[in-house]
Amino acid sequence: MQVSPFISICIPAYKRVDYLKRLLDSIVIQQFRDFEVVLTDDSPDITVSELCKQYSGRMNLRYFKNDPVLGTPENWNEGIRQARGEWIKIMHDDDWFTNDMALARFHEQTLNYPDCRFFFSAFQNVDEDSGKIETVRCSSWELFLLRSSPLHLFKKVYVGNPSCTLVRRDLDLFYDNRFKYVVDFEYYIRCIQKTGEWRYIDEVLLQIGFNKEQVTKYTFRVKEVQIPENHLLLEKMGAGILRNILVFDYYWRLYRNLEIRSTQEIEALYNAPVHPIIRCMLRIQGKLPANLLKSGFVSKPMMCLTYLRSLLISV
């Protein structure tokens, strides 16, 4: 009888074998060994499968070739579907473990907090082009905000990217494949809402690679991507989330930064009625010159006044 591993490290791969080798090398050295690697491959060639052969016998690695190609984030979901472990550890192919004890630290947390089903850790962003490294930790205030409501992830994705997380498989949650830019924090909100509990590990356990090939790079401030996704998100979660001032501020900044000045622009990109609160927001922004709206000294007070006005509008 085959015993299931404790952790399934799920790697959605696509061509980038140099990055992937760095990740696999960081997995091989882990002191905690009760894991499997589930590698789901969207590549059009055999470079990833050939690399995986080099690790045969060095760790428990299961390789799956996607046919047809699944894309982001469905390739992430395929790894979750194939996983046999009690815990799911998504690892993007351009991220890697900080040291040989990283996986052991995650394991220790599951033992220390057996009722918790969602963990995330501090991490370092590594710019692949400049070499700049930025350590990202959650402050006490940020943890307080997140504990008061998972909607505060609209303000900032405190959790980091999926590589920073460890999730119990029995949560039975998958990433919504209609999203690309907001896909991670929408998933985290559902995780926290379902489990009601999470734990932050204040130790840098992951290195997060940043490069120009990433989805978040080529969708950043692209209105054709961000408007449909964020309006689908609003439709999915309900307009009631706009009662949270940090969510309201998120949408305020979205329209300001994308220079959306009218409901017609939104309707051209997302074929659905625009909620009255959003109409109110755009009407106020439309009265201000764009360059003045970009000033925090003007934008923030106007956002707060508009938020107060929106409380009179039914959701």
C-alpha positions as CSV (number, residue, x, y, z in Angstrom):
1,M,0.0,0.0,0.0
2,Q,1.4,3.4,-1.1
3,V,1.7,5.9,1.7
4,S,0.7,9.5,0.7
5,P,3.3,12.1,1.2
6,F,2.8,14.9,3.7
7,I,3.4,17.7,1.3
8,S,2.8,17.9,-2.5
9,I,5.1,20.5,-4.1
10,C,3.1,21.4,-7.2
11,I,5.2,23.1,-10.0
12,P,3.3,24.5,-13.0
13,A,6.1,24.6,-15.6
14,Y,6.5,26.3,-18.9
15,K,9.8,26.1,-20.9
16,R,12.1,28.1,-18.5
17,V,14.5,25.2,-17.6
18,D,17.2,27.5,-16.2
19,Y,14.7,28.8,-13.6
20,L,13.2,25.4,-13.1
21,K,16.6,23.8,-12.4
22,R,17.3,26.4,-9.7
23,L,14.0,25.5,-8.0
24,L,14.5,21.7,-8.3
25,D,18.1,22.1,-6.9
26,S,16.6,24.0,-3.9
27,I,14.1,21.2,-3.4
28,V,16.7,18.4,-3.6
29,I,18.6,19.7,-0.6
30,Q,15.5,20.1,1.8
31,Q,16.1,18.4,5.1
32,F,12.4,17.6,5.4
33,R,11.9,14.6,3.0
34,D,8.2,13.6,3.3
35,F,7.1,15.2,0.1
36,E,6.4,14.6,-3.6
37,V,7.0,17.0,-6.5
38,V,4.1,17.2,-9.0
39,L,5.3,18.9,-12.1
40,T,2.7,19.8,-14.7
41,D,4.2,20.9,-18.0
42,D,2.7,23.3,-20.5
43,S,5.8,23.5,-22.6
44,P,5.7,22.9,-26.4
45,D,8.9,20.9,-26.4
46,I,10.7,18.2,-24.3
47,T,13.1,20.5,-22.5
48,V,11.3,20.3,-19.1
49,S,10.8,16.5,-19.3
50,E,14.5,16.0,-20.1
51,L,15.5,18.1,-17.2
52,C,13.2,16.1,-14.9
53,K,15.1,12.9,-15.9
54,Q,18.2,14.4,-14.2
55,Y,16.4,14.3,-10.9
56,S,15.2,10.7,-11.1
57,G,16.1,8.8,-7.9
58,R,17.0,12.1,-6.1
59,M,13.5,12.8,-5.0
60,N,9.9,11.7,-5.5
61,L,9.0,13.5,-8.7
62,R,5.9,12.8,-10.8
63,Y,5.8,14.5,-14.3
64,F,2.6,15.2,-16.3
65,K,2.6,16.6,-19.8
66,N,-0.5,18.8,-20.4
67,D,-2.3,18.1,-23.6
68,P,-3.9,20.4,-24.5
69,V,-1.9,23.2,-22.9
70,L,-3.8,24.6,-19.9
71,G,-2.3,28.1,-19.3
72,T,-2.3,30.2,-16.2
73,P,-3.8,29.4,-13.7
74,E,-5.4,26.2,-14.9
75,N,-1.9,24.6,-14.9
76,W,-1.7,25.4,-11.2
77,N,-5.0,23.6,-10.7
78,E,-3.8,20.6,-12.6
79,G,-1.0,20.2,-10.0
80,I,-3.5,20.4,-7.2
81,R,-5.7,17.8,-8.9
82,Q,-2.7,15.4,-9.3
83,A,-1.4,15.9,-5.8
84,R,-1.6,13.1,-3.3
85,G,-0.2,14.9,-0.2
86,E,-2.1,16.2,2.8
87,W,-0.8,19.7,2.1
88,I,-0.4,21.6,-1.2
89,K,2.7,23.8,-1.8
90,I,2.5,25.6,-5.1
91,M,5.9,26.6,-6.3
92,H,6.2,28.8,-9.5
93,D,9.1,27.7,-11.6
94,D,11.0,31.0,-11.2
95,D,10.8,30.9,-7.4
96,W,12.9,28.8,-5.0
97,F,13.5,27.9,-1.4
98,T,15.8,30.2,0.6
99,N,17.6,27.3,2.4
100,D,17.6,23.6,3.2
101,M,15.3,24.1,6.2
102,A,12.5,26.0,4.5
103,L,10.2,23.1,4.0
104,A,10.9,21.8,7.5
105,R,9.7,25.2,8.9
106,F,6.4,24.9,7.1
107,H,6.1,21.4,8.4
108,E,6.8,22.5,12.0
109,Q,4.0,25.1,11.7
110,T,1.4,22.4,10.8
111,L,2.4,20.5,13.9
112,N,2.3,23.5,16.1
113,Y,-1.1,24.7,14.8
114,P,-3.0,21.5,13.9
115,D,-6.3,23.3,13.4
116,C,-4.9,25.7,10.9
117,R,-5.2,25.0,7.2
118,F,-3.6,28.0,5.6
119,F,0.0,29.2,6.2
120,F,2.2,31.8,4.5
121,S,5.7,33.1,5.1
122,A,7.9,36.1,4.7
123,F,9.8,36.2,1.4
124,Q,12.4,38.1,-0.7
125,N,11.6,39.6,-4.1
126,V,14.6,39.1,-6.4
127,D,14.7,41.2,-9.6
128,E,16.3,38.9,-12.2
129,D,17.4,41.9,-14.3
130,S,18.9,44.2,-11.7
131,G,19.7,41.7,-9.0
132,K,17.9,43.9,-6.5
133,I,16.6,42.0,-3.4
134,E,13.7,43.2,-1.3
135,T,12.7,41.5,1.9
136,V,8.9,41.5,2.4
137,R,7.5,40.9,5.9
138,C,4.1,41.6,7.4
139,S,3.9,44.3,10.1
140,S,1.7,43.9,13.2
141,W,-0.7,46.4,11.7
142,E,-1.0,44.5,8.4
143,L,-1.6,41.3,10.3
144,F,-4.3,43.1,12.3
145,L,-6.0,44.3,9.1
146,L,-5.9,40.9,7.6
147,R,-7.4,39.3,10.7
148,S,-10.2,41.8,10.8
149,S,-11.1,41.0,7.2
150,P,-9.6,39.1,4.3
151,L,-11.0,41.9,2.0
152,H,-8.0,43.9,3.2
153,L,-6.0,41.9,0.6
154,F,-7.4,44.4,-1.8
155,K,-5.2,47.0,-0.2
156,K,-2.1,44.9,-0.4
157,V,-1.5,41.2,-1.1
158,Y,0.2,40.6,2.2
159,V,0.3,36.8,1.5
160,G,2.7,37.2,-1.5
161,N,2.4,34.9,-4.5
162,P,1.2,31.3,-4.3
163,S,4.8,30.0,-3.7
164,C,4.7,31.6,-0.2
165,T,1.7,29.5,0.9
166,L,1.0,26.0,2.3
167,V,-2.7,24.9,2.0
168,R,-4.4,21.8,3.4
169,R,-5.7,19.8,0.4
170,D,-9.0,19.1,2.1
171,L,-9.9,22.7,1.7
172,D,-10.7,21.5,-1.9
173,L,-10.2,25.0,-3.4
174,F,-8.9,25.8,-6.9
175,Y,-7.8,29.0,-8.6
176,D,-10.5,30.7,-10.7
177,N,-9.3,30.2,-14.3
178,R,-11.2,33.3,-15.4
179,F,-8.6,35.5,-13.7
180,K,-4.9,36.2,-14.3
181,Y,-4.1,39.5,-12.6
182,V,-6.2,39.1,-9.5
183,V,-6.1,35.4,-9.4
184,D,-4.0,35.0,-6.3
185,F,-5.6,37.3,-3.8
186,E,-9.1,36.3,-4.9
187,Y,-8.1,32.7,-4.1
188,Y,-6.6,33.7,-0.7
189,I,-9.8,35.5,0.2
190,R,-11.8,32.3,-0.4
191,C,-9.3,30.3,1.5
192,I,-9.5,32.5,4.6
193,Q,-13.3,32.7,4.3
194,K,-13.6,29.0,4.2
195,T,-11.1,28.0,6.8
196,G,-11.5,31.0,9.2
197,E,-7.9,30.6,10.3
198,W,-4.4,31.3,9.0
199,R,-0.9,31.6,10.3
200,Y,1.9,33.9,9.2
201,I,5.5,32.6,9.5
202,D,7.8,35.6,10.1
203,E,10.8,34.0,8.5
204,V,12.1,34.4,4.9
205,L,11.5,30.9,3.4
206,L,11.1,31.8,-0.2
207,Q,12.9,33.7,-3.0
208,I,10.5,35.1,-5.5
209,G,11.9,35.8,-8.9
210,F,10.7,38.8,-10.8
211,N,11.2,38.9,-14.6
212,K,9.6,40.4,-17.7
213,E,8.0,37.1,-18.8
214,Q,5.6,37.0,-15.8
215,V,1.8,37.4,-16.4
216,T,1.7,40.3,-13.8
217,K,4.3,42.1,-15.8
218,Y,2.5,42.2,-19.1
219,T,-1.0,42.7,-17.6
220,F,0.1,45.6,-15.3
221,R,-2.1,48.7,-16.0
222,V,-3.5,47.1,-19.1
223,K,-7.1,48.2,-19.0
224,E,-8.3,45.5,-21.4
225,V,-7.2,42.9,-18.8
226,Q,-7.8,44.7,-15.5
227,I,-11.2,46.2,-16.1
228,P,-12.9,42.9,-17.1
229,E,-11.2,41.0,-14.3
230,N,-11.9,43.5,-11.6
231,H,-15.6,43.9,-12.7
232,L,-16.0,40.1,-12.8
233,L,-14.4,40.0,-9.3
234,L,-16.9,42.6,-8.1
235,E,-19.8,40.7,-9.7
236,K,-18.6,37.4,-8.1
237,M,-18.1,38.8,-4.6
238,G,-21.0,41.2,-4.6
239,A,-21.2,45.0,-4.5
240,G,-21.3,44.8,-0.7
241,I,-17.5,44.6,-0.6
242,L,-17.5,48.3,-1.6
243,R,-18.7,49.0,1.9
244,N,-15.1,48.2,3.0
245,I,-13.2,51.5,2.5
246,L,-10.0,49.7,1.5
247,V,-11.9,47.9,-1.3
248,F,-13.5,51.1,-2.3
249,D,-10.0,52.7,-2.4
250,Y,-8.8,49.8,-4.6
251,Y,-11.4,50.5,-7.2
252,W,-10.9,54.3,-6.9
253,R,-7.2,53.8,-7.6
254,L,-7.9,51.3,-10.4
255,Y,-9.9,53.8,-12.4
256,R,-7.6,56.7,-11.6
257,N,-4.4,54.8,-12.7
258,L,-6.0,53.4,-15.9
259,E,-7.4,56.9,-16.6
260,I,-11.0,55.5,-17.0
261,R,-13.2,58.6,-17.0
262,S,-16.7,57.2,-17.9
263,T,-19.0,54.3,-17.5
264,Q,-19.0,53.9,-21.3
265,E,-15.3,53.0,-21.2
266,I,-16.1,50.2,-18.7
267,E,-19.1,49.0,-20.6
268,A,-17.0,48.7,-23.8
269,L,-14.6,46.4,-21.9
270,Y,-17.1,44.5,-19.7
271,N,-20.5,43.9,-21.0
272,A,-22.6,44.3,-17.8
273,P,-24.4,47.1,-16.0
274,V,-22.1,49.4,-14.0
275,H,-23.1,49.5,-10.3
276,P,-24.4,52.9,-9.1
277,I,-21.5,53.1,-6.6
278,I,-19.0,52.8,-9.4
279,R,-21.0,55.4,-11.4
280,C,-20.8,57.8,-8.5
281,M,-17.0,57.2,-8.2
282,L,-16.4,57.9,-11.9
283,R,-18.7,60.9,-11.9
284,I,-16.6,62.5,-9.1
285,Q,-13.3,61.6,-10.7
286,G,-14.5,62.9,-14.0
287,K,-14.9,66.4,-12.5
288,L,-11.2,66.5,-11.6
289,P,-8.3,67.1,-14.1
290,A,-6.4,63.8,-14.5
291,N,-3.0,65.3,-13.4
292,L,-4.7,66.7,-10.2
293,L,-6.3,63.4,-9.5
294,K,-2.9,61.7,-9.4
295,S,-1.9,63.9,-6.5
296,G,-2.3,62.0,-3.2
297,F,-3.1,65.3,-1.5
298,V,-6.2,65.6,-3.7
299,S,-7.1,62.0,-4.5
300,K,-7.2,60.6,-1.0
301,P,-9.5,63.2,0.5
302,M,-11.8,63.0,-2.5
303,M,-11.9,59.3,-2.2
304,C,-12.9,59.5,1.4
305,L,-15.7,62.0,0.7
306,T,-16.9,59.9,-2.2
307,Y,-16.9,56.8,0.0
308,L,-19.1,58.6,2.6
309,R,-21.4,59.7,-0.2
310,S,-21.6,56.1,-1.5
311,L,-22.9,54.9,1.9
312,L,-26.2,56.4,0.9
313,I,-26.4,54.2,-2.2
314,S,-28.0,50.8,-1.9
315,V,-25.9,47.7,-2.6
